[in-house]
């Protein structure tokens, strides 16, 4: 299940269920093509895509990865191997792109690639003491961002764990991650107000081959346990900026290691002719909270996160990014809240058709409609 095939005529890839993004990048790049991959080269392609697939490099330009799937090979609960497309198994094809493991086990997937070989991308790092200035500049950048600009912003704190230097726990830095599909000169003009908002600790934004995408987020490559939670936010208006500054800026006050906002909109907003059940079509940002460590270490982050989400109430938008929902959000109420009501009901009906006995019931379970 680790095979990758590139069809250069159709600009399409076919992968087995064990393939990770780095394999697809390496296979597609020589042909000047790129997929709607995530931030890490080690993430599995199929699981990422069935949860929607928010690409931090190409998402706003081309949309959700799940909307660009063209075919799926699926083993359903009765042991049948089905080739699901919009023509052959339309309801299974729609639902599993969002229901994930609830409707069957995907053994292979086909999806679109895009003519992208280079990026103007990288990261800008700032001290947490400049949180208000940086967030305000970032709000202005995202409010007027063209679809070719996909960005995120993260508040990072080094946790008190053996893998991190003892002198760093609690120190807050702010990282703005950038992916621009235009020229370097155009990208410089877009980022100039952000670069002028506060002194940078580091600035790695430059023209790069698409195959170097992993350097933008610099996700860890070694295994590390973590817990995650997510909500969806409206645009960054002044009161929300102040709320985020008070909760996340400055020195550690119990905040988890990572709190990030990924900019939505662009091609990810609104309807798509090939849309599945996944994808946040409304809202401006997916907010992601990550606590590092095992359950005993991350337990303290749960009450902090609950209180933090409570304070964000006026700016919350319905729906949650499925791939950012962790082990604390596997209950039926939490899963139901991730989808529009009509979508959740339709997925329950698909579950009743393809898995009436609820064989696939681990993780974020969607029970069959009675």
PyMOL commands that set and color helices and strands:
alter all, ss='L'
color gray80, all
select helices_A, chain A and resi 21-29+45-50+59-62+65-68+90-102+128-143+184-197+210-212+214-217+238-248+266-268+295-311+313-315+322-324+327-329+332-336+341-354
alter helices_A, ss='H'
color red, helices_A
select strands_A, chain A and resi 4-7+12-16+69-75+81-84+105-112+118-127+149-157+172-180+200-203+206-209+226-233+258-263+285-292+316-317
alter strands_A, ss='S'
color yellow, strands_A
deselect
rebuild
show_as cartoon
